[in-house]
Amino acid sequence: MKKRGVIILGVSLLCTIMVFTSCNKKEAVSTSTNGGLVIGFSPGASGTNFRTEGTDAFREQCEDYKSQGRIKNYRIVENVTNFDAAEQANIIRNFINDPEINVIVVNPNSPTDLNGVLSEAVAANKTVVVVDCEVNVPGVTCVSINHYDWSKETAEYIASNLGNGNTIQIYGGEGHPANNQRIKAVHDTLKNYPNIRLVADVTGGWDEQVAKQTATQILGGGQQIDGVFTQDSMADGVLSAFLDLGKLPKVMYGECGTAFARKWKTLIDSGVDIKICSNPNPPTIVVSGLRIAVNIAEGKSFKPGVLGGQFGATYYYEVKQFYTNENFDELWDIVQNKPEDYLLTEDISVAEADALFL
């Protein structure tokens, strides 16, 4: 390996007992009398492999913390409309107004539109941690990978191996701060490759089917497409669009997941001339954020030098894995027996999170 660094149960009863938020929200609630911390988590979206895997792991870690007595309760409220910032602001405001909740974890749907409500949460003496991206709100701690560097690594691989030709970018959720950084990294990379043309630059909404439809429409235009810049939760759909039309790019990004890896293995085994790179965008970054949030809420202080980033309040998790055709077998060994929708992940452990604090 190359190293670098709801089930809705008795909705009416639930709403009566927990009096938390409108019943049209998908909500997971855990009740316990252990500890004193109550976590409110807003994932910002649901339904994609990335969000489902991360939310499930978040719930599992909360259960572990309950058994240890480190938290009392947790509540997960997903958006009805994925990536809608106004709806998410209402979810966060419900967390603020709930006297039991003292820790709020958010994967924000906008780099700026939620700043007001996040400031309200800080003013209400809630511990607020933003995950999977960075925002500039005093009192808010961010836990994220460096999305610019993450995207730059794959973009450089694609561009340097292609050299010239037509490329497309199918990016993630419109307006999401992580997505904005990834797009910028691709554009910045291409400034150094004047013979590579970006002929389409459109959203796939972090959804495999939407990405597949988008790629199919682009390919239907008849232009030769030599390279593909895309992101996790979409690469399998994009590659499927090519294969359905009997086409292939020369170089592309592929997500670190079982479904894509199966196609990748078939291509390698058949001797097709295609280069693919992949690095995990860990769904469990939300769990890393939870582990850090609990330490903050327990009154601990970060060790010097832990926080940095764009606004000086971010803990960057460094993704350690990167795969190409050359070390694909290492990825295959990990994912081949996983469920079809599995995405490879990595995160900071409980012990590692605890060690960030004095």
N, C-alpha and C positions, 0 to 999 in steps of 0.2 A: 504493500500500500504506500502510495506517495503521501507523505505527511506534510501538512502545512498548518505548520502551526494549526329522549328523553322520552326516554320513554315517559309519556305524560301520564302519571298515575293519579287518578281521581282529581281532575283539574279543579272542580268546584270545591272539593275538600281542601286541596292544596292552597287555593286562593283564600279560603276562609281562615285557615290556620296561619299561613305565612304572611298574608296581607302584604304583598310585595310589589307586584307590578301587574299590568293588564294581562288578562288570561290569554290573549292572542300571541304573547311572546312564548317561545320555546324555552322552558325554564327547568333546570335541574336543581333540586334543593336537597341538602343533607342536613339532618338535625342531630345534634349531640349536645351534651352538657359538659364536655371536656374543654379545658383551656378557656381563653378569653377572646381570641381573635375570630372574627367573622369575615370571610373573604367574599367580595363581589367581583365576578369576572365577566367582562363584556368582550367576546371574541370578535365582534363586528360583522361576522358573516358565518354561514354554516353550509353544509352540504358538499363541500369539496373534500377530497382526500386529505389535504393539508389541514384544513380546519377541524375535521372530524378526528383525525389522529391526534392533533395537539390538544383538543378539548378533552378527549378520553384520557390522555395522559395527565392532564391537569387535574381531572377528577380523581384519578388514581392517587396522585401525590397528596391531594387534600385528604383522602381517606387515610393515607399513611400518617399524615400529620395529626389527624384526629386520634388515631390509635396511640400516638406518642404523647398526646395531651398538649401539642403545640398550638392547635386551633380548636375552636368550638364548632364552627359551622362554615359552610360555603354555599354560594348561590351563583349559578351560571345562567346568564340571560343572553340569548342569541338574537341578532337582528332578524326580523321578518323579511325586510328588504336588504339583501346583502350589500355591504359597503355604503349604506346610506348614513351620512354623518348626523343628520338631524334626528333620525330615530335613535342612533347611538347616544346622542347627547341626552335624550330623554331617559334612556336606560341608566346612564351614569347619574343623572339627577335623582332618579329613584334610589340609587345606592346612597347618594348623599343624604337623602331625606330619611333613610332607614336608620334608626338609632343603634341597631345592632351591628351594622356593618362598619368596620373601622379600617379595612384594607380594600383598596380598589385596584384591580389589575385590568388594563385595557389594551386591546390591539386596535389602535385608532384608524378610522376610515378617512382621515384627512390630516395633513401636516399642520393645519392652522385652525380649521373650523371648530375643533373641540377645545381649543385653548381656554376659552372662557369658562366652560363647565369644569375643565380640569383644575383651573384656578379656584373655582368655587369649592371643589373637593378638598384642595389643600387648605383653604381658609376654614373649612369645616373640621379641620384636624384629622382628616383621613390620611392614611399612608397611601400614596398613589404611585403606581409603577406602570409605565407604558412598555409594551413588549413588541418586538418584531420591527421596530423603527424608532425614530427619534423625533421628539417635539421640543419646542423651546418654551417651557413653562416652569418658572421658579418653584422649587419644592417638589417637582416630579422627577423621579429617577427613571431612566430608560434602560432597557435590557434588550440587546439586539445583536445580530451579526452586522458587519459593515456591508450593507447592501451594494454600495458602490464598488468596493473591492471585490465582492463576490461575483458581481456581474462583469467587472473588468477582467477578471481572470479567465472567464469563459469566452468573453468577446475577443480577447487577445489571441486565444487559442484558435478560434474560428477564423479571424482575419489573417493571422500569420500563416495558417495552413491553406487558406484559399488564395490570397494574393490579389486576385482580380475576379470580377464577375458580379452577378446580381444576387442580392440578399434580401431577405424579408425579416422584419422584427414583429413578432406577435407577443405583446406584453400583457401584464396582469391588470389588476383592478384600477380603473381610471381614478386618478387623484390620490391613491394611497401613497403615503410618503416613501415606503420601501420601493414601490414600483417606480416612483419618480427618480430615485437614485439609480436604479438599474437602467432605466432608459438613458439617463445622462451618461452612464458609463459606456454604453454601446456607441452613442453619438461621439463621445470624446475619443474612443478607440478608432473609429472610422476616419477621424481627421488625419490620422497617420497612414491611411491606406486609400489614396486618391483613386485607385483603379477598382475599388469595390463600391458598388452602387447600392444604396438602400432603396429599393423600388416600392416597398410597402411597409408601413409603420403603423400597426393597428392593434387594438385590444382584443384579447381572447378571454378576458374576465377571469383569469385563473380557473377556467373550466374546460375540461378536455373536449366536450362536445362542441362548445362554442368555438374553441380554438380550431377544431377539425373543420367546422363549417367555414370559418374565416379563411383557413389555408386552402380549402377546396375552391372557394371563390377566387382567390388570388391565382391559383394554378390554372383555373379555367380560362384565365385571360390569355393564356398561350405563351407567356414569357418564360424563358429558361430561368429557373431559380437554382442558384448554386450553393447558397449558404442560408442557414436559419439561425437567427437569434431568438430564443424564447426562454421561458422560465418553467419552474416546477409547476405541476398540475396542468400542463398544456402540451408538453413535448410529445407524449404518446399520441394525443389527438392529431397533432401536426404531422407526425410521421405516418400515421394511418391514412391521412389525406393523400400524401405522396404515394404510398403503396397502392391505394385503391385506384389510382390513375396510372399505375405502372411507371412511376417516376421516383427519383431519389435525388436529394441534394448531394453535394460533394462533402460538405462539412456542416455539422449542426450541434446544438446543445441537446442533451437528453437528460431527463430527470432521473434521479437516483431512486428508482422504484421497480417493483416486480414486473408490471405490465410493459414498461418501456424496455427493461432489460431483456425480456423474452424476445422482443423484436430485434434488439441489438444483437443478441446471440445468434439469431437466425441469419442476420446479415453477415456477421463475421464468419459463421460456419459455411456460408455459401460462397465466400470469397469476394463479395461485392466490394468495390472500391469506394468506401465511405468512411470518413473520420468523424468520430463522435467524442465529445467531452462531457463530463458530468460531475457536479459537486452538489452535495445535499444542502438544500435550504431547510434546516431542521424544523419540522412541525413542533417539536418539543421546546422550542425557544420560549414558549409560554410557560413551560414548567421551570426553566431556568429563572424566568422572571418571578414566578411564584416563590421559589426558594429564596431569592434575594429579598422579595417583599416581606416575607415572614421575619427575616432577620432584622430588617429596618423597623418593622412594627414592634419587635421585641426590645427596641431601644438601642440596638447596636450601631456603631459608627464604622464606616468604611476605613480600611487601612489606606494610608497615603498612596496616591498613584493609581488606585483602582479605577476611578472614573475619568472619562475623557470624552472623546467624540466631538461632534459639531458644536455642542452647546455646553460642554464640560460636565455633563451629568449622566453620561452613558457608560454602562459596562458593555464592552464589545466581547461577544463570544466568538472566538476564532474557529472557523470551520476547519477541521483537520483532514478531511478526505477529498481527493480529487481523482477522477478516473478518466482514462482514455482507452482506446483499443488495446494499448500495450499492457495495461494492468486490469482489463475488464474481468478476468477470471476471479480477481479478488472481490469485486462487486458481486459477481454471479454467485460465489460461495455464500455470500451473506443473504441475498434476496431470493434465491431460486425456490426455497421452500416456504416463503412468506405468502400471505394472501395476495391476490392479484392487484388490489388497490393499495398495497403497502408502499410507503415512502420511507427511504432510509433517513434516519435521524441521529442526532447526537446532542448532548446537553451537558450542562455543568451539574455535577452530582450534589447531593445534599451536603456531603462533607466539604466539597470544593466551594460551595456557596457559603457555608459557615466560615470557611477559612479566609474569605474576603474581608472579614470584619475583625475589629480589635477585640 
